[in-house]
Structures are given as structure tokens and as C-alpha cells.
Amino acid sequence: QEQLVESGGGLVQAGGSLRLSCAAAGRTGSWYYMGWFRQTPGKERDFVAAVRWDAYNLAYSDSVKGRFTVSRDNAKNTVYLLMNNLTPEDTAVYYCAASSRIITDPLRGSSYDCWGQGTQVTVSS
């Protein structure tokens, strides 16, 4: 069974950094797109960043561009999210997502067919 397991969340002060990891298991071959979304209570899950299998196509939301970096290691079937200069507005549950098929819109949650359980990121002011 395919599954994604996130790690690396936690509590950090504003201006600090965290690196999230998401390891994919139970699948042979690479995921086409792997990405990150985040959600706060009462709000929809929002796109954060995504990377295509060949790492040539990266996408970021405007709110994190220049501060966050998404990368992947296909040999380890793992995607990472390095978050720098964090602000309290980045506080959310972060979800890893992966698509097993070719997709044209990596910013949409419905493009992905596998999700992690989420990891909490809390940024204190």
C-alpha cells in the first residue's frame, strides 16, 4: 500500500527555519509530482510548493516564494521543504502530496492521489 509519511514539524520562533521531509513507501518508480499543502483550522487546504519528477519544474505559492525551497530525492522517494524566515502566518498543518500520474496543474489538491497524515508547524512571534 502506498503511503506518505511526513516529519520535521515543530515549534520555531519567527525568523527561524525548519525542514520538512516526506518519505513515500509502497511504490515502485517515481511519483510524477510531489508537493506540499498547508491548512489552518476553518480554512481550505492551500498549495505551498511542488516539484516534478525531474526537478526541472518547481512551483511556489506567492506567500512562500523566496523563503521556501522544495526539492526531492528520487533514489529515496522523498520530498523536502526547507522553510526559512518563518512568520506566525506560516503556522499550519503541512501535508505532503504525490501524484502517480501525469498532471497539468500541480497547484490543485485534486491533482494528487496520495496524501500524508500532516505535520504541525507552529511559529511563535
C-alpha positions, 0 to 999 in steps of 0.5 A: 500500500502506498503511503506518505509519511511526513516529519520535521514539524515543530515549534520555531520562533519567527525568523527561524527555519525548519525542514520538512521531509516526506518519505513515500513507501509502497511504490515502485518508480517515481511519483510524477509530482510531489508537493506540499499543502498547508491548512489552518483550522476553518480554512481550505487546504492551500498549495505551498510548493511542488516539484516534478519528477525531474526537478526541472519544474518547481512551483511556489505559492506567492506567500512562500516564494523566496523563503521556501525551497522544495526539492526531492530525492528520487533514489529515496522517494522523498520530498523536502521543504526547507522553510526559512524566515518563518512568520506566525502566518506560516503556522499550519498543518503541512501535508505532503502530496504525490501524484502517480500520474501525469498532471497539468496543474500541480497547484490543485489538491485534486491533482494528487492521489496520495496524501500524508497524515500532516505535520504541525508547524507552529511559529511563535512571534 
